Amino acid sequence: MTSMMTNTAAMAALQTLRDINSKMETTQQRISSGYRVETASDNAAYWSIATTMRSDNKALSTVQDALGLGAAKTDTAYTGLNSAIDVVSEIKSKLVAAREPGVDKNKINEELKELKSQLQSISESASFSGENWLFNDSTTPPGTVEMVGSFNRASDGTVSVETLKFDTSTSTLVDKNDAQDGILTADTSVTYMDTTTGSTTTGLYYLLDSGSSVPAAGTAISLSGTTSSTDLDGMISAVDKMLSTLTDSAATLGSINSRISAQNTFVATLMDVIDKGVGRLVDADMNEESTKLKALQTQQQLGIQSLSIANSNAENILALFK
């Protein structure tokens, strides 16, 4: 039936054209934004996952910055310790040289003073971002420091921050408050041979006198013309023990630095994997979308043509009355 009041063909053509235009709008939006899921209305589940993972990636980016700061601190402390080891080794060799008969111990002591000053300078200058793990001038004893190592999300959705810890009491060379808290200012107990009696004896020796509020009680490692061979043996043993402590501390710092480096690499890789996973959920396939757009443009042209034909039916009806 042909009706003047209701153009069924035009209504159908118009509905089809509206549907095509809606699909074109969606496709054009995906092409312009690059996202298949840009808002929650596109796909609430995927949008929620993507938003959460992007937030986690921002946290991991901050973790990377924190790891860089931690690496700088450990590098600074390690460099200082390594330099201190070289100087203490030199002091040990000077003391061994002083053990030779006929050596001018006073001249060697002058060299020792310079080496001690160098150790003091190393400990005070090994500072980064206001932190010095080799020198303590506060009333608070050296303690454990923490460095952000990772950001974790558990399967139940709870989050946590993992930290790397280092006990600075194992690396502090000089303590201005309590000499016993510094490796080089503390009393080092050693057992050595008494060359006079041939028996073993014990003694307390310290290397640096930094003017601590609570000074060391032992004997300073210092030479004079009257320093005996027995005292020299005790000093050499004490310095060797300090050197061993410094070496252990440097090894610990080196291990932490290696872990920080490995963690930094892992975090960077994890961020890339998260980005890739989020992309699979929400990114638009540009090849597919461009193909859809081309097809929809063709359908739109056909829809317009169909609507035009349907609208011309009224003119055909007028021809019947001529």
Buried (B, 14 or more C-beta within 10 A) or exposed (E): EEEEEEBEBBEEBBEBBEEBBEBBEBBBBBBEEEBBBBEEEBBEEBBEBBEEBEEBBEBBBEBBEBBEBBBBBBBBBBBBBBBBBEBBBBBBEBBBEBBEEEEEBEEBBEBBEEBBEBBBEBBBEBBBEEBBBBBBEEEEBBEEBEBBBBBBBEEEEEEEBEEBEBBBBBBBBBBBBBBBBBBBBBBBEBEBBBEEEEEEBEBBBBBBBBEBEEBBEBBEBBBEEEBEBBBBBBBBBBBBBBBEBBBEBBEBBBEBBEBBEEBBEEBBEBBEEBEEEBBEBBBBEEEEBEEBBEBBEEBBEBBEEBBEEBBEBEEEEEEEEE
